[in-house]
Amino acid sequence: MEKNNSMVKAYQEECSSALLYQTMAEVENDPRIAEVYSRISKTEIEHAEYWKKQAAEKGFPFKEYKPDWRTRTLVKLGKRFGTGMILPVLQGMEQTGAVGYGQVPGASAMQAQEQSHGRLLDQITGTITGGMTGGVLMQLEGHHRSTGGNALRAAVLGANDGLVSNLSLVMGVAGATLAGKGVLIAGIAGLLAGAISMALGEWLSVQSSRELYAHQIATEAEEIQTSPEEETEELALIYEARGFDKPTARELAEKVLSNQETALDTLAREELGINPDDLGGSAWEAAITSFILFAIGAIIPVAPFLFTSGMQAVFISIGLSTIGLFVLGAVITLFTGRTVLFSGFRMVLFGLIAAAITFGIGRLIGVSIRG
């Protein structure tokens, strides 16, 4: 039974990978990268057929593939926001698949293919974040930036920070005193303080990065003017490290440096790993987004105290927070591959433990103050 389950799981994972790759091929703007995704999808289908055949030969019962909720959600996100939403997930799946096939006798060819897929995805990721990949996917300059899976992960974590921190604060104050509007005032103050702190921290982080990148690009521009031969040599070495022979690497580098308009852009991407068109994004956009995400999470445990008070408000707050924590944990499974129940209840457990601790501490402090 265990062997059958492992075959079914492998079959399901390969079918899911094939579907996700095909989705990326459909939404990808660059036809060359779309063709790569399509070819990988066909390979994953072959892997799935292998496991299906193995199960049939051993007489194991087998059901046809139906996408699970995680795969269906990723497909919808990919079609809505672009390939960057799916790419990080597939990178993790390819790494896991390569390790898994390494433990299966006679599957060395499939292991090599999974490793190759992982390298291709790494190259494509490098292109999206600003670099020129070289090798198989050489010079895919100007490739669009997509909303990445990391952005959704950051959004979930931002809302989780707001929910857990303010739930802990509200429960701590509620443990100390349930009288008047003290809990409500503390909760709103915690929401604003936390959201402003998150926004300020994000603004400083992004703005500092932008200023650093701008300074590095300015320095690079000066070096192009004063030491073009050295810059040509550095770029040639980069191309050599990516698999080009020395004459070809030198020729490419000289061609890039011969055009002043593209030289700085290419060197910024290749040598510095910076996208000059982006510089890490907008500091204000990052700050506002962080503020909103934290506030969304933080308002959940406070909301009941706007309409009621006492232990009734406490129980409603805990109930709403439990639902919120479970939903956030479920969303995280898009990237971790864990089951919804495991991730959801784990998030709930940690959040409620933090709330219980602060409530207990608040109760002790309240008792000691009241004498």
C-alpha positions in Angstrom: 0.0 0.0 0.0 2.8 2.4 0.9 4.5 1.8 -2.5 1.3 2.3 -4.3 0.7 5.6 -2.4 4.2 6.8 -3.3 3.6 6.0 -7.0 0.2 7.9 -6.9 1.9 10.8 -5.2 4.7 10.9 -7.8 2.1 10.7 -10.6 0.0 13.5 -9.2 3.1 15.8 -8.7 4.3 15.2 -12.2 0.9 16.0 -13.6 0.6 19.1 -11.5 4.1 20.2 -12.7 3.1 19.6 -16.3 -0.1 21.7 -15.9 1.8 24.6 -14.3 4.5 24.6 -17.0 1.8 24.6 -19.7 0.1 27.5 -17.9 3.3 29.5 -17.9 3.8 28.7 -21.6 0.4 30.1 -22.3 0.9 33.4 -20.4 4.6 34.0 -21.2 5.2 36.9 -23.5 8.6 35.9 -24.8 8.1 33.1 -27.4 11.5 31.6 -26.7 10.9 31.1 -23.0 7.3 30.0 -23.7 8.7 27.2 -25.9 11.0 26.2 -23.1 8.1 25.9 -20.7 6.1 23.9 -23.2 8.9 21.4 -23.8 9.4 20.9 -20.0 5.7 20.4 -19.7 5.9 17.5 -22.2 8.8 16.0 -20.3 6.8 16.1 -17.0 3.9 14.4 -18.8 6.3 11.6 -19.8 7.4 11.3 -16.2 3.8 11.0 -15.1 3.1 8.3 -17.7 6.1 6.4 -16.4 4.6 6.2 -12.9 1.2 5.3 -14.3 2.7 2.5 -16.3 4.7 1.2 -13.2 1.5 1.1 -11.2 -0.4 -0.8 -14.0 2.4 -3.4 -14.3 2.2 -4.0 -10.5 -1.6 -4.2 -10.5 -2.0 -1.2 -8.3 -5.4 0.7 -8.5 -5.0 4.1 -10.1 -7.2 7.1 -10.6 -6.9 9.6 -13.4 -5.3 13.0 -12.5 -7.5 15.8 -11.1 -5.7 19.0 -10.1 -5.8 19.7 -6.3 -6.9 23.1 -4.9 -3.2 24.2 -4.7 -2.5 23.6 -8.3 -5.8 25.2 -9.4 -5.1 28.3 -7.3 -1.6 28.6 -8.8 -3.0 28.3 -12.3 -5.5 31.1 -11.6 -2.8 33.3 -10.0 -0.4 32.6 -12.9 -3.0 33.6 -15.5 -3.9 36.7 -13.6 -0.4 37.9 -12.5 2.1 36.2 -14.8 4.7 33.5 -14.6 6.5 35.0 -11.7 3.7 33.8 -9.4 4.3 30.1 -10.3 8.1 30.1 -11.0 9.3 30.0 -7.3 7.0 27.0 -6.6 8.2 25.1 -9.6 11.8 25.7 -8.6 11.1 24.0 -5.3 9.3 21.2 -6.9 12.2 20.5 -9.3 14.7 20.4 -6.5 12.5 18.0 -4.5 11.9 15.9 -7.6 15.6 15.6 -8.4 16.3 14.4 -4.8 13.4 12.0 -4.9 14.4 10.4 -8.2 17.9 9.9 -6.9 16.5 7.4 -4.5 14.5 5.4 -7.1 16.4 2.6 -8.9 16.6 3.0 -12.7 15.4 6.6 -12.5 18.7 8.3 -13.1 17.6 9.7 -16.5 14.5 11.4 -14.9 16.7 12.7 -12.1 19.0 14.3 -14.6 16.0 15.9 -16.4 14.7 17.3 -13.2 18.1 18.8 -12.4 18.2 20.3 -15.9 14.8 21.8 -15.4 16.0 23.4 -12.2 19.0 24.9 -13.9 16.8 26.3 -16.6 14.4 27.9 -14.1 17.4 29.4 -12.3 18.5 31.0 -15.6 15.0 32.3 -16.3 14.7 33.7 -12.8 18.0 35.5 -13.3 16.6 37.0 -16.5 13.4 38.2 -14.8 15.4 39.9 -11.9 17.5 41.8 -14.3 20.4 39.6 -15.5 21.2 38.3 -18.9 21.3 34.5 -18.7 23.7 33.5 -21.4 24.0 29.8 -22.3 20.8 28.2 -23.4 18.7 31.3 -22.9 21.2 33.9 -23.9 20.3 37.6 -24.2 16.7 37.6 -23.3 17.0 41.3 -22.5 14.0 43.4 -21.8 12.0 40.4 -20.5 9.0 41.7 -18.5 8.9 41.6 -14.7 6.1 39.6 -13.2 4.4 39.8 -9.9 6.3 37.0 -8.1 5.3 34.3 -5.6 7.6 36.0 -3.2 5.3 39.1 -3.2 2.3 37.0 -2.2 4.4 35.3 0.5 5.4 38.7 1.8 1.8 39.8 1.8 0.7 36.8 3.8 3.6 37.3 6.3 2.8 41.0 6.7 -0.9 40.3 7.5 0.2 37.5 9.9 2.5 39.9 11.7 -0.3 42.3 12.2 -2.8 39.7 13.3 -0.5 37.9 15.8 1.1 41.0 17.3 -2.1 42.8 17.8 -4.0 39.7 19.0 -1.2 39.3 21.7 -1.5 43.0 22.6 -5.3 42.9 22.8 -5.3 39.7 24.9 -2.6 41.1 27.2 -4.6 44.3 27.9 -7.9 42.3 28.2 -6.2 40.1 30.8 -5.3 43.1 32.8 -8.6 44.9 32.6 -11.9 44.5 30.7 -13.2 47.8 32.0 -14.2 50.7 29.7 -12.6 51.2 26.3 -9.0 50.4 27.4 -8.8 47.3 25.2 -10.2 49.0 22.2 -7.8 52.0 22.6 -4.8 49.7 23.1 -5.8 47.7 20.0 -6.1 50.7 17.7 -2.9 52.2 19.1 -1.1 48.9 18.5 -2.5 48.7 14.9 -1.4 52.2 14.1 2.0 51.9 15.8 2.7 48.5 14.2 1.5 49.6 10.7 3.5 52.9 10.8 6.6 51.1 12.0 6.3 48.5 9.3 5.8 51.1 6.6 8.7 53.3 7.8 11.0 50.3 8.0 10.0 49.2 4.5 10.4 52.7 3.1 13.9 53.0 4.6 14.9 49.6 3.3 13.7 50.1 -0.3 14.9 53.8 -0.4 18.4 52.8 0.9 18.6 50.1 -1.7 17.6 52.4 -4.4 20.2 55.0 -3.4 22.9 52.3 -3.2 22.0 51.0 -6.6 21.9 54.5 -8.1 25.4 55.2 -6.7 26.7 51.9 -8.1 25.3 52.6 -11.5 26.8 56.1 -11.4 30.2 54.6 -10.5 29.8 52.1 -13.3 29.0 54.9 -15.8 32.2 56.8 -14.8 34.3 53.6 -15.2 32.9 53.1 -18.7 34.1 56.6 -19.6 37.5 56.4 -17.9 38.4 52.6 -18.3 36.5 51.1 -21.2 39.1 48.4 -21.8 38.9 47.2 -18.2 35.1 47.1 -18.4 35.3 45.1 -21.6 37.6 42.6 -20.0 35.3 42.3 -17.0 32.3 41.7 -19.1 34.2 39.1 -21.3 35.1 37.2 -18.1 31.5 37.1 -17.1 30.5 35.6 -20.4 33.4 33.1 -20.2 32.1 32.0 -16.8 28.7 31.4 -18.4 30.1 28.9 -20.9 31.2 31.1 -23.9 34.6 30.4 -25.4 37.2 33.2 -25.0 37.0 34.7 -28.5 33.1 34.8 -28.5 33.0 36.3 -25.0 35.4 39.0 -26.1 33.5 39.7 -29.2 30.2 40.0 -27.3 31.8 42.3 -24.7 33.3 44.6 -27.3 29.9 44.8 -29.1 28.1 45.7 -25.9 30.7 48.4 -25.0 30.7 49.9 -28.5 27.2 51.2 -27.9 27.2 53.8 -25.1 23.4 53.7 -24.8 23.2 50.0 -24.0 26.7 49.6 -22.4 25.6 51.0 -19.0 22.3 49.1 -19.0 24.0 45.8 -19.8 26.9 46.2 -17.3 24.5 47.2 -14.6 22.5 44.0 -15.1 25.5 41.7 -15.8 28.2 43.0 -13.4 26.1 44.5 -10.7 22.9 42.4 -10.9 20.8 45.6 -11.0 17.8 46.4 -13.2 18.3 50.1 -14.0 14.6 50.4 -14.9 13.5 49.4 -11.5 16.2 49.9 -8.8 14.3 47.7 -6.4 10.9 49.3 -6.8 9.1 52.3 -5.4 9.8 53.0 -1.7 6.4 54.7 -1.3 4.6 51.8 -2.9 6.4 49.4 -0.6 5.6 51.5 2.5 1.9 51.9 1.7 1.6 48.2 0.9 3.2 47.2 4.2 1.0 49.6 6.1 -2.2 48.2 4.6 -1.2 44.5 4.9 -0.3 44.9 8.6 -3.4 46.9 9.3 -5.6 44.2 7.6 -4.2 41.6 10.0 -4.2 43.8 13.0 -7.9 45.0 12.7 -9.2 41.4 13.1 -8.7 41.0 16.9 -9.7 44.6 17.5 -12.9 44.7 15.6 -15.2 42.9 18.2 -14.3 45.6 20.8 -15.9 48.2 18.5 -19.3 46.6 19.0 -19.2 44.8 22.3 -17.0 44.5 25.4 -16.0 42.2 28.3 -15.4 38.5 27.8 -17.9 38.3 25.0 -15.6 40.6 22.9 -12.6 38.5 24.0 -14.2 35.2 22.8 -15.3 36.8 19.5 -11.9 38.2 19.0 -10.3 34.8 19.5 -12.7 33.2 17.2 -12.2 35.7 14.3 -8.4 35.6 14.9 -8.5 31.8 14.7 -10.2 31.9 11.4 -7.8 34.5 10.1 -4.8 32.5 11.2 -6.1 29.4 9.6 -6.7 31.2 6.3 -3.2 32.7 6.3 -1.7 29.2 7.1 -3.8 27.7 4.2 -2.4 30.3 1.7 1.1 29.5 2.7 0.6 25.9 1.5 0.7 27.3 -2.0 4.5 27.6 -1.6 5.3 24.9 1.0 3.3 22.0 -0.4 2.0 21.0 3.0 -1.6 20.1 3.6 -4.1 22.9 4.3 -5.0 21.4 7.7 -1.3 21.1 8.8 -0.3 24.6 7.9 -3.6 26.1 9.0 -3.7 24.5 12.4 0.0 25.1 13.0 -0.5 28.9 12.4 -3.6 28.8 14.7 -1.6 26.9 17.4 1.3 29.4 17.5 -1.0 32.4 17.4 -3.2 31.2 20.2 -0.2 30.2 22.4 1.1 33.8 22.0 -2.3 35.2 22.9 -2.7 32.9 25.9 0.7 33.8 27.3 0.1 37.6 27.0 -3.4 37.1 28.5 -2.0 35.3 31.4 0.8 37.9 32.0 -1.8 40.7 31.7 -4.0 39.0 34.2 -1.1 38.6 36.7 -0.2 42.3 36.2 -3.8 43.4 36.6 -4.2 41.5 39.8 -1.0 42.8 41.3 -1.9 46.4 40.4 -5.4 46.1 41.9 -3.9 44.6 44.9 
